[in-house]
Amino acid sequence: MEATVSAYDGRAVIRLNGRFDFSAHREFRSAVDEVLRGRSVSQIEVDLGKVAYLDSSALGMLLMLRDKARGNNCAVALANCGGSVRQVLEIANFSKLFPIS
């Protein structure tokens, strides 16, 4: 998986591409650290538009991001969720934890 980060106007976007599973842990954590380190952001959007697959470890990583962001008074939203990615998020009731588009 590949993760890229962009930030502007107090908002950061983490764009993911590929399989979001346990093997992506280091790259995702690095992207999260980059967003939260030394930046003044109030909103983080995780763009899942190019994610072909995600598993339970990916769900755990999203929860970890939510907890870290909350500690920095920052909201997290999941964007461009479609197909099987949206289905996994719905089954896990993530719509109760994150705004999902």
C-alpha positions as CSV (number, residue, x, y, z in Angstrom):
1,M,0.0,0.0,0.0
2,E,1.1,3.6,-0.7
3,A,0.1,6.5,1.5
4,T,0.5,10.2,0.5
5,V,-0.2,13.2,2.7
6,S,-1.3,16.7,1.8
7,A,-2.3,19.5,4.1
8,Y,-3.8,22.9,3.6
9,D,-6.0,25.3,5.6
10,G,-6.0,23.3,8.8
11,R,-7.1,20.1,6.9
12,A,-5.0,17.1,6.0
13,V,-5.7,14.3,3.6
14,I,-4.1,10.9,3.8
15,R,-4.6,9.2,0.4
16,L,-4.2,5.4,0.4
17,N,-3.6,3.2,-2.6
18,G,-3.6,-0.6,-2.7
19,R,-4.4,-3.2,-0.1
20,F,-5.0,-1.8,3.4
21,D,-4.0,-4.7,5.6
22,F,-1.5,-5.6,8.3
23,S,1.4,-5.2,5.9
24,A,0.5,-1.5,5.5
25,H,0.9,-0.8,9.2
26,R,4.3,1.0,9.1
27,E,3.4,3.1,6.1
28,F,0.0,4.1,7.6
29,R,1.5,4.9,11.0
30,S,4.2,7.0,9.3
31,A,1.5,9.0,7.4
32,V,-0.4,9.5,10.6
33,D,2.7,10.7,12.5
34,E,3.5,13.1,9.6
35,V,0.0,14.6,9.8
36,L,-0.1,15.0,13.5
37,R,3.6,16.1,14.1
38,G,4.0,19.8,14.1
39,R,0.9,20.6,12.1
40,S,-2.1,22.5,13.2
41,V,-4.9,20.5,11.7
42,S,-8.5,20.3,12.8
43,Q,-9.7,17.8,10.2
44,I,-8.1,14.6,8.8
45,E,-9.7,12.9,5.8
46,V,-8.6,9.4,4.9
47,D,-9.2,8.9,1.2
48,L,-10.0,5.3,0.5
49,G,-10.9,5.7,-3.2
50,K,-8.0,3.7,-4.4
51,V,-8.1,1.0,-1.7
52,A,-9.0,-2.3,-3.3
53,Y,-9.2,-4.3,0.0
54,L,-9.1,-3.7,3.7
55,D,-9.2,-6.1,6.6
56,S,-9.7,-6.1,10.4
57,S,-6.1,-4.8,11.0
58,A,-6.9,-1.8,8.8
59,L,-10.0,-1.1,10.9
60,G,-7.8,-1.2,13.9
61,M,-5.4,1.3,12.3
62,L,-8.3,3.6,11.6
63,L,-9.4,3.4,15.2
64,M,-5.8,4.2,16.3
65,L,-5.9,7.3,14.0
66,R,-9.2,8.3,15.5
67,D,-7.8,8.1,19.1
68,K,-4.6,10.0,18.3
69,A,-6.5,12.7,16.4
70,R,-9.0,13.0,19.2
71,G,-6.0,13.7,21.6
72,N,-5.1,16.6,19.2
73,N,-8.7,18.0,19.0
74,C,-8.9,16.8,15.4
75,A,-11.8,15.1,13.6
76,V,-11.4,12.2,11.2
77,A,-13.5,11.4,8.2
78,L,-13.4,8.6,5.7
79,A,-13.9,9.6,2.0
80,N,-14.4,7.9,-1.4
81,C,-15.5,4.6,0.2
82,G,-17.0,2.3,-2.4
83,G,-17.6,-1.3,-3.2
84,S,-16.2,-3.9,-0.8
85,V,-14.4,-1.2,1.3
86,R,-17.8,0.5,2.1
87,Q,-19.3,-3.0,2.8
88,V,-16.6,-3.8,5.3
89,L,-17.0,-0.4,7.0
90,E,-20.8,-0.9,7.2
91,I,-20.5,-4.4,8.6
92,A,-18.1,-3.1,11.3
93,N,-20.6,-0.2,12.1
94,F,-17.9,2.4,11.4
95,S,-20.6,4.9,10.3
96,K,-21.2,5.3,14.0
97,L,-17.6,6.2,14.6
98,F,-16.6,8.2,11.5
99,P,-18.4,10.4,8.9
100,I,-18.2,8.2,5.7
101,S,-18.6,9.4,2.2
